Amino acid sequence: MSRVRKIINAVQEGTIEPDIEHKKTTTDKPKPASVVSILTDTARGMKNRDNGTDCLLLDISDTRKSSIRSNFDLGLDEQILWVRDTSFWGNKNQGLVITDKQIVYIPDNDSPDSKYYIEFNDINSPELENHIGDTLAEKLRADIELIEGVYPEFDVDTYLKGDIAPVFFGSALNNFGVKELLDCFIKIAPSPRPIQAVERVVEPEEDSFTGFIFKIHANMDPNHRSCIAFVKICSGRFERNAPYKHVRFGKQLRFSSPTAFMAQKKETVDEAFAGDIIGLPDTGNFKIGDTLTSGEELHFKGLPSFSPEMFKYIENADPMKAKQLNKGIEQLMDEGVAQLFTNQFNGRKIIGTVGQLQFEVIQYRLLHEYGAQCKWEPISLYKACWIESDNPVALENFKKRKSQYMALDKEGRDVYLADSGYVLTMAQQDFPDIRFHFTSEF
């Protein structure tokens, strides 16, 4: 039995107490030990945050254990078990990342062509010493043995429930550890799941195509004011130039240039399958939540607009750019950046957001993408509520009583703009036939 295994067993049986010397932090509290050297990606590469100190994890709280699990990928299939970038040592210019199935060794970080891969199925293979030396090989085996003794095996179901989150360490700029991240993601990522539509449950294995718009990106090309509508494919196969039904419009549409995105690159795709996300050129046909099918009448829900918490009047700061301002507001609101309400009392446009930063983003994008300048005027409002009623008389009476605070959203639905929480509560009590909704999906 190895020394590491003896220590683990002794601590678990309670026959010895942990005796590890920790460095002191600025608060003079002991710094928890880690299973491996705590690594962080700094400007100099993968550097040891503990200045070269490797500690054994013998006594640790559940909170700290959760923190370490969230910072390191331990026990994952095809995971990075050990990583060391020694380029900052001076006399050794090399890097090493080891998974449970292969070693990726970079003898010279400045030369990508010098990278080569060594596959192995057994961590005890004597070939390991030939590439990293006896000392590092022995330490690596001890660290892995310690990890296996302290941590449970990786459970994919726990990961899919969101209870644990893998964090990979590497450098995309130096192509260090990227392949291991992508290979592991392919293995543990969830497959397409059934999606509940209003009419029925849509299974990803179905032959007929279904999908819905979940995002619209405005002004992809500032020269043409173009928009891209992103479609999540729920079932079936999408084909380029094939006719698909736009359920809200009730008409057939064809798409000659569907695109797929990878970082800043995009390419035209001829087909896509359940779980894929593709971009469709949009000339104003789509809104978030729209459904595309092979012909079936389906409606997907689950993308509501929540009631904003901050409101401001938007005014045109340059009368010569009124057209550009209106176009920019229309496209940005369709994108979901904020919500637009038109006050029925004075006809002024009100922008509602959940934070101050969104106002600054809207103002910046209007200026730099549409060439339009706007200015804000504060307005004191508490909440925006979508209203409806089965009693037309009661609804009309409410709108007359609250005419100063009634507005329409961009879909033309009635919205009550309450100026305080007390007023909203009293309105709910005084008008029991009116239903107040705090999301736009009802």
N, C-alpha and C positions, 0 to 999 in steps of 0.2 A: 504494500500500500504506500502511495507516495506521501510526501510530507504535507502537501496541500490537502489531500483527502483526510489525513489524520487530524489536521487542524479543524476542518469542517465538521467531522464527526464529533470531535471533542467539544466544540462550541455548542452543537445541537444537543448533546447529552448534558450540557451544563457542568462538565468537569473542569473547564478552564474558563477564565474570563478573558475577553479581548484585551490585548495589551499593545495598542498601536499608538505611536507618537504622531500627533497631528500638528500641523502648523496653525498658528493663531491668526484669526482674522482681525479686522479693525475693531470689532466689538469684543475681542478677547474670548470669544466662544469657540469651542473645539470644532474644527471643520470636519464634517463627516467623511469617512473613508469611501473610496469607490472601488468597484470590482476591478476595473482596469484604470490605466492612466486617464484622467479626465482630459479629453481633447477638445479643442475649439479651433474653428477655422479663422485664423487671423491673417493679417496682411503678409506674414512670413510663411504662411502655409499651415499645415496641421501641426500646431505647437502644443506641447504639454502644459496645461494650465497649472499643474502642481509642480512645475519646474523639475520634472524628471522623477518625482516620487510616485512609485506604484504602491498602492495600499490594498490590503485585504478587506473585503466586506464581511465583517464578523458580527457586528451589532448595529442595527439600523432601524429607524422608525418606518412605519408604513408610508408616511408622507414622503420621506426621503427616497424610499424604494420606488415610489411612483414617479418621483422626479427623475431618478436615474433612468427608469424605463422609458420615460418620455424623451430623454436626451441621447440614449444609445439604443442600437438595434441588437438586442441579445436574444439568441435562440431562434431567429427567423430563418426560414429556408432560403438558401443562397443569400445570406446576409454578409455584411462586412463584420468579420469577427475581430479583426485587429488591423490597425492602420498606423503607419509611421512614415512621416516625411522627414528625412534626415538631411535635406539640402542645406539647412541653416547651420549644420555642424561644421561646415567649412571643408574638412578633408574628405567627407563622404557626401557625394551629390547623387542621392538616389531616393526613391520612394517605394513604398510597399503597401498594398492593400490585400487582405486575405479574407476569403469567404470560406464557408464550410466545404466548398467543392473545387476551388481553384485559387491560385496565387496570381495576382497581377503585379508585376515587378517592373519598376522604371529605373534602370541604372543611371539615367541622365535625364533630369526633369526638363532640361532645356532642349532636348531632342526627342520630339514625339515619335520619330521613326525608330528609336531604340527600344520602344516598348514591346514586350512579348508576354505571352500568357503561358502559364504552366498549370495544367489541370491535374488534380489528385483527388482520390476518394478516401484517403486515410490520413488523418493528421499525424499519425505515427510513422509515416513513410520516411525512410532514411534519406530520400532525395531532398527533403526539406532543408537539412543541414548544408547541402551543396549550394543552396541559393541564398540563405540568410545567416548561415553560421550556426555553430553549436549553441552559443549563449542565447541568441534570440529564439532559436527553435525550442530550446528547453523552456524558456520563459513563456513562449506562446502556448505550448502544450499545458503548462501549469495554469495559465490564465483561463484557457478554455475549460479545463477540468473544474476550476473554481466556479466559473459561470454555470456550468451544467449542474454543479452541486447546490448552488444557491437559488437559481431561478428555475421556475417551471418551464416546460416546453412551450413553445409558441403555439397559441391556439387561434386558428383563423377565424372561428366564430366570434371569439372575444374581440378580435380586431374589427370584424365587420359590424359589431354592435357599437363600436366607437369607444370601448372601454380602454383601449391602448392605442397609441399612435406611434408608428416607427419614424425615427429621424435618422437620415443618412448624412454622413459627413464625407465631403470630397470637394473637388474643385472642377467646376464646369469649364473654366478658362484653360486649365491644364489637362482636361479630359481625365481626371483622376477620380475613380470610383463611380463614374457615370454609368458604365455598362452594368455594374452590379445593382445599382439602383433601379434601372429600367427592367432588368431581368427579374428582380424580386417583385417589382410592381406588377408585371405581367402575371406572375404566379399567384399573388395574394389579392389582386383587385377583384371586386365583386363582378359577377356576370350580370347582364341585363335582367331586371326584375319585372314582374307583372305590375301594371299600372292601372289604378282604378279610374275609369271614366264615369261620366254621369250615367250612361246607359248600361255599362257592363265592365268587367275586368279584361284588360287587354294583355294577352300573353305574348312574350317576345318571340316565341316559336311560330306564331301564326304566319301564314303565307301572305296575307293582304297587308299592304303598307299603311301604317298610321304614324303620326308624329305631331308635335305641337311646338309653337314658337315660345321660347322661354326668354329670349333676349333680342333686343334690336340695338345695333350700334349705328348711330347717326354719323353722317359726314365722313365716311370712310375715305372718299376721294373729294377733297375740298373743291376741286375744279368742276365737279359734276354734282355736288350735293347728294352723293349716292349713299344709300343705307344698306346694311346687311342684316337680314333676319336669320337668327340662329335657330335651327330645328333640332330637337331631340327626337331621334327615331325610336319609336316604342315597339314596333313589330314590323316584320316583313322586310322587303328589299326596295330601296329607293333607286331609281334609274334615271339617268340624265335624259332630258327631252320627252320623258313619259308624262302623260296627262294625270294630274292629281286634283282632287276636289278640295276647294277652299270652302269649308263648311259654313263659315259665317256669311260669305258672299253667295254660296250655292252655285259656284261656277267652276269650270275646269281651268287649270293653269299649267303651263309647261315651263320648265327651267332649263335653259340652254347652257348655263355656266355656274352650276353649283360648285362651291369651293370648300376645301378643307384647309385648316390653318395649323401651322407649326411655328410657334414664336412669331416672328415677323414675316415668315414666308407663307404664301398661300398658293394652292394649285387647284386646277379644275379636276373634279372627280367624276367618274362615269357611273359609279354605284356606291351604295352605302347600306349598312345593315343595322339591325336592332342594337341599340347602345351607342351608335355613332352620333356625332354632332357635325352638321354641315351648315354652311352659310349660303343663303339664297339672296340674290339681288332684290332689293325692295324699292318700289317706286310709290309707296304709300298704300300698298295692298294689305299689309300685315299689321297686327297689333299683338302685344304680348298676351298669350293664351289662345291664339287662333289655332285651329286644328286642320291638318292636311290628311286626307285618306285616299284610298284607292276608289272610293265611291260610297263607303258607309257613312251614315250620319252619326258622328261621335262628337262628344264635347269633353275636353279635359279641363279639370279645375285644379286649384291648388297654387295659383300665382296671384294672390290678392294684392291690392295696394292699400297699405295701412294708413290710418288717419294721421296726417302730419301734425307736428307740434309747434312749428314756427311758420309765420306767415308774413309776407311783405307784398305791397303793390309793386308791380314792375312797370316802369315808364321808359319811353323811347328818349334817349339822350341826343339823338341825331335824326331830325325829321326827314332827312334825305335818304335814310337807310331803313325806312319803315318796312319795306318788303322783306329785306334781309332779316330784320328782327323777328317778324312774324313767322318766317320760314324756320329760323333757328329755334324759336320757342316751340313750334309745332314738332320738329324732329326731336328735340331734346326731351320733350314731354313723352313722346312715343317711346323713346329709349328707356324711360323710367327714372331719369335723373331726379325729377321732382314731380309735383302734381299741379295742374293748372285749374283754377276756378275763375269763373266770370261772375262778378257780383251783379245780381239782377236789379239792384236798386240804383246803381250808378254806372253800370256797364264796364267797370274797370277790371283789369286782369290781376288776379292774386296768385302768387306762387307759394305753395306749401311744401315744406321740407321737414326733416327730422333733426337737422343740425345746421349751424351757421355756415359751416364749410361748404355746403351745397350751394348756397347763394354765391359764394366766391367762385366756385367751379363754373356755375352757369354764366356768370358775368365774364369770366375769362374765355370760355369756349365761344360765347357769342361774339366776342371781339376778335379772337384769333382765328376762328374757323368760318365765321359768317360775315365778318367785317361790320358788325352792328354793335352799337354802344347802348347800354341800358343803365338805369339808375334805380335805386330801391327807395321805397317810402314805407316806414314801419306802420304796422296796423296791429291793434291789440285784440287778438283772438285766442281762444282757449282750445277749441277742438272743432274739427270738421266731421260731420255726421251725415252719412247717406240716409235718406228717409224714404219710406214707402208705407202704404196703407191699403187695406181692402175697402176702406170707406172713402170714396172720392170726395164727399162733402167735407169730412173731417180733414182730409189732406189739403183741400183748397182753403179751408178756414185757417189751418196752421200756416200756410204759405202767406196768407194775407196778414195774419197777426205778426209774423216774423219776417215781413218783406224786406226790411233793412238788412237782414242777415241771411237772406237766401241767395244761393248761387247755383250755377250749373258746372259740372265737371266737363272734361273734353268729350265724354260720351253723351252729354246732354241729360244726365241724371240730376235729380234734385239733391242739393247738399245744403245742410243747415250749418252755418258758421257760428257756433256759440262763443260768446265773448267771455264767459267765466264758467267754472264748474257748477256754481250755484244756479245760474240761469239754465244750464243744461239739465240739471236735476229737476228743477221746477217745470221745465218744458215736458220732460218725460212723465211727470206726475199729472200735469194739467191736460195732456193729450194722450190718453191711454190707447187710443186707436192707431197711433203713429208708431211705427217700428223704427228705431234708431240703430244704424249699423256703423261700426267703426272700421270696417274694411270694405273695399269696393266690390268684393265677391260675395253676393247674396242672391 
